[in-house]
Amino acid sequence: MKKHLLLLFAACLLSLQLSAEVSLPAILADHMVLQQKSQAAFWGWASPLEEVTVITGWNGKKYNAKADNHANWKVTIETPAAGGPYEITVLGSNTLVLRDVLIGEVWVCSGQSNMEWTARKGIDNATREVLEANYAGIRFFSVERRSAPEKQIDCVGEWVKCSPGNHDRLQRCGLFLWS
């Protein structure tokens, strides 16, 4: 009886692994900015040993990867000079399309407690500046604050365009610019 339960459990685990869809970390999403003229890491998860193809919209180049036994895959993509918006397509057992991707300058900011201040806490004419801050080419990725006893492989966050409506959501983590 014990042996049958163990075999049934193993079969369930195998079927779950075989049906996993290709997925990406939160940082690789619609509205993201990638560093221009660089070799950018692009990674995610899929079923173990699944073939994954990443197609970049700026040149149509295909990058192929194979998920390892732990379902991880990674490619390095070449980015052009600043521009966009572009799409990036990820093909595997499912298809993901990242839209409105910009190529430009990426600035990562973290670690200072005053980075959580809003514009209203230190910018001259803050109310007017916030109301006029409508720059679709400036993108932010703000990471939700969490603690964990070990290294994390993903985070909770999203890319948003700089606009008056998003001001209060853009408190923590990074400032990402496109030029």
LUMDOZA-534583 format. One record per residue (C-alpha): y, z, x; residue in one letter. Coordinates in pm, 1 decimal, always signed. Each point is the difference from the previous one (the first is absolute). Example, Ala and Ser with C-alpha at 12.3 -4.5 7.8 and 13.67 -1.06 7.14 Angstrom:
% LUMDOZA-534583
         yy         zz         xx   type
     -450.0     +780.0    +1230.0      a
     +344.0      -66.0     +137.0      s
***
This chain:
% LUMDOZA-534583
         yy         zz         xx   type
       +0.0       +0.0       +0.0      m
     +238.4      +95.8     +279.4      k
      -72.8     -327.1     +181.4      k
      +76.4     -204.2     -315.3      h
     +332.1     +178.7      -52.3      l
      +94.0      -63.3     +361.7      l
      -81.6     -370.7      -33.0      l
     +197.6      -23.1     -324.5      l
     +298.1     +170.0     +165.0      f
      -17.4     -239.2     +299.1      a
      -17.0     -301.3     -234.0      a
     +306.5     +124.2     -190.5      c
     +195.0      +42.7     +323.2      l
     -100.0     -346.5     +117.0      l
     +103.3     -159.5     -329.1      s
     +336.9     +177.0      +18.3      l
      +56.5     -130.0     +352.7      q
      -99.2     -353.8      -95.9      l
     +244.6       -6.4     -288.5      s
     +303.9     +133.0     +191.3      a
     +309.3     -215.7      -27.1      e
     +225.5      -92.8     +289.1      v
     +288.3     +246.0       +8.8      s
     +305.7      +71.5     +215.2      l
     +189.9     +311.7     +102.0      p
     +319.0      +77.5     -194.1      a
     +222.9     -117.5     +288.3      i
     -135.5     -356.9      -37.5      l
     +139.7      -92.6     -340.2      a
     +248.9     -207.5     -198.8      d
     +358.5      +12.6     +135.8      h
     -109.6     +110.9     +348.7      m
     +173.2      -96.3     +323.1      v
     -193.1     -105.0     +310.2      l
     +150.1       +1.3     +349.3      q
     +121.6     -345.3      +98.8      q
     -142.0     -193.5     +296.6      k
     -284.1     +244.1      +52.6      s
     -373.2      +55.1      -24.2      q
      -22.0     +211.1     -316.3      a
     -308.4     +202.7      -88.8      a
     -138.8      -73.5     -345.9      f
     -299.2     +202.1     -118.6      w
     -189.7     +138.7     -294.6      g
     -338.9      +71.8     -148.2      w
     -277.5     -210.0     -152.4      a
     -372.8      +22.2      -50.0      s
     -182.1      +56.8     +328.3      p
      -45.8     -330.0     +187.9      l
     +209.7     -190.6     -255.9      e
     +198.1     -300.2     +127.0      e
     +375.8      +32.0      -59.6      v
     +264.4     -272.0      +48.2      t
     +374.8      +60.2      +22.7      v
     +225.3     -302.8      -57.7      i
     +367.6      +23.5      +98.5      t
     +250.9     -181.5     -220.8      g
     +241.6      -92.0     +278.3      w
     -244.7     -232.4     +176.5      n
     -320.9       -6.8     -205.9      g
     -200.3     +134.7     +294.7      k
     -331.9     +169.8      -78.4      k
     -112.6     +316.0     +175.8      y
     -363.9     +100.6      -44.0      n
     -158.4     +341.6      +27.8      a
     -328.1     +163.9      -85.5      k
      -14.4     +353.4     -134.6      a
     -197.0     +236.8     +218.9      d
     -274.8     +234.7     -118.1      n
     +266.8     +247.8     -112.2      h
     +176.8     -265.2     -213.0      a
     +302.6      -32.6     +235.2      n
     +145.8     -336.9      +99.9      w
     +305.5     -101.1     +202.5      k
     +178.6     -313.6     +118.4      v
     +312.5      -57.1     +206.3      t
     +238.6     -252.5     -153.6      i
     +280.0     -187.1     +173.6      e
     +339.1      +34.2     -167.8      t
     +286.1     -252.6      +23.3      p
     +373.3      +60.8      +41.3      a
     +175.4     +183.1     -283.6      a
      -36.1     -163.8     -340.1      g
     -167.3       +2.1     -334.2      g
      -92.7      +86.0     -259.9      p
     -362.3      -96.6      +63.4      y
     -341.3      +69.2     -148.2      e
     -306.3     +127.3     +183.1      i
     -340.6      -61.5     -157.2      t
     -306.8     +211.4      +75.6      v
     -335.2     -149.8      -99.6      l
     -332.6     +177.6      -24.0      g
     -209.7      +95.5     -301.7      s
     +336.6       +7.4     -179.0      n
     +340.7     -152.2      +72.3      t
     +317.5     +195.4      +75.5      l
     +340.5     -168.8      +17.4      v
     +291.8     +185.4     +158.3      l
     +327.5     -138.7     -132.0      r
     +360.9      +13.1     +116.9      d
      -90.6      +79.4     +361.9      v
     +289.1      -17.3     +247.7      l
      -12.1      -47.9     +374.7      i
     +272.0     +178.0     +197.6      g
      +78.6     +322.1     +179.8      e
     -201.5     +310.7      -81.3      v
     +146.3     +342.7      +75.0      w
     -217.6     +307.2      -43.0      v
     +182.7     +329.6      -46.9      c
     -163.2     +339.9      -40.4      s
       -0.4     +358.5     +109.4      g
     +352.4     +122.8      -71.5      q
      +57.5     +235.6     -290.9      s
     +342.3     -152.0      -68.3      n
     -168.5     -334.2      -75.1      m
      -72.3     +136.3     -345.1      e
     +367.9      +27.7      -83.9      w
     +125.7     -243.2     -257.6      t
     +299.9     -224.8      +64.1      a
     +198.3     +231.5     -225.5      r
      -40.6     +281.7     +256.9      k
     +197.6     -149.2     +283.8      g
     +125.5     -353.7      -49.0      i
     +369.0      -51.7      -69.0      d
      +50.8     -157.3     -342.9      n
     -371.8      +53.7      -67.0      a
      +12.2      -68.6     -373.0      t
     +164.3     -338.6      +51.7      r
     -225.6      -84.6     +295.8      e
     -315.8      +78.6     -199.8      v
     +119.0     -206.7     -297.7      l
      +69.0     -296.6     +229.9      e
     -319.5      +32.0     +210.0      a
     -175.4     -306.6     -132.7      n
     -164.2     -164.7     +301.7      y
     -329.2     -172.7      -84.1      a
      -55.2      -73.0     +370.7      g
      -13.7     +369.9      +85.9      i
     -333.9     +158.5      -83.0      r
     -115.0     +359.1      +12.6      f
     -347.5     +150.3      +16.7      f
      +11.0     +366.7      -84.4      s
     -312.3     +209.2      +53.4      v
      -81.9     +279.6     -240.9      e
      -12.1     +331.4     +182.3      r
     -352.4     +143.9      +30.6      r
     -192.7     +214.4     +241.1      s
     -355.4      -48.9     +118.7      a
     -224.0     +173.0     +252.7      p
      -97.8     -330.8     +163.8      e
     +134.8     -347.6      +71.2      k
      +53.8     -211.5     -312.9      q
      -87.2     -369.1      -32.4      i
     +250.4      -72.2     -277.8      d
     +301.5     +150.5     -171.1      c
     +171.3       +4.7     -337.5      v
     +311.2     -213.9       +6.6      g
     +151.4     -330.2     -101.1      e
     +246.7     -259.6     +121.3      w
     +324.1      -23.9     -197.1      v
     +311.1     -211.3      +36.0      k
     +331.9     +167.1      +74.6      c
     +177.2      +32.8     -333.5      s
     +205.0     +263.1     -183.7      p
     -298.8      +74.6     -226.1      g
     -226.9      +81.8     +294.4      n
     +236.4     +224.8     +195.0      h
     -158.5     +333.6      -90.3      d
     -352.3     -129.2      +81.1      r
      +97.6      -97.1     +353.9      l
      +23.1     +342.7     +155.7      q
     -290.9      +36.0     +242.4      r
     -168.6     -191.0     +278.0      c
     +120.7     -341.4     +100.7      g
     +289.6     -238.0      -22.2      l
     -118.0     -358.6      +25.3      f
     +254.9     -277.9      +43.0      l
      -13.3     -374.5      -16.5      w
     +263.1     -202.0     +180.5      s
***
